[in-house]
Amino acid sequence: MVYLIHFNQPIGNKNNPRGQAQHYIGYTDDVPRRLAEHQSGQGAAILRACNEQAIPYSVVRTWDGDRKLERQLKNKKKARAFCPVCNQVH
């Protein structure tokens, strides 16, 4: 399963919008277990940084797929376009 995590606020260089991130795409066979690993600091460096800065985050979308799909989505560099939180119609 491929999953998309949305950070409640951007992380990175606040003076450079291109130096910020607000999403993470990952792959796992057990999303709840993997999210718990991220929250405990055992996972992606960007999520450890979110933990250190007390930036809340959550899984907002999943896709049935494998590491190949994860890589395809990451290579697009458009995680925001896949995010239902960022694309809510008001």
Secondary structure, DSSP 8 states (H G I E B T S, - for coil): -EEEEEEEEEEE-TT-GGGEEEEEEEE-S-HHHHHHHHHTT-S-HHHHHHHHTT--EEEEEEES--HHHHHHHHHHT-HHHH-TTTT---
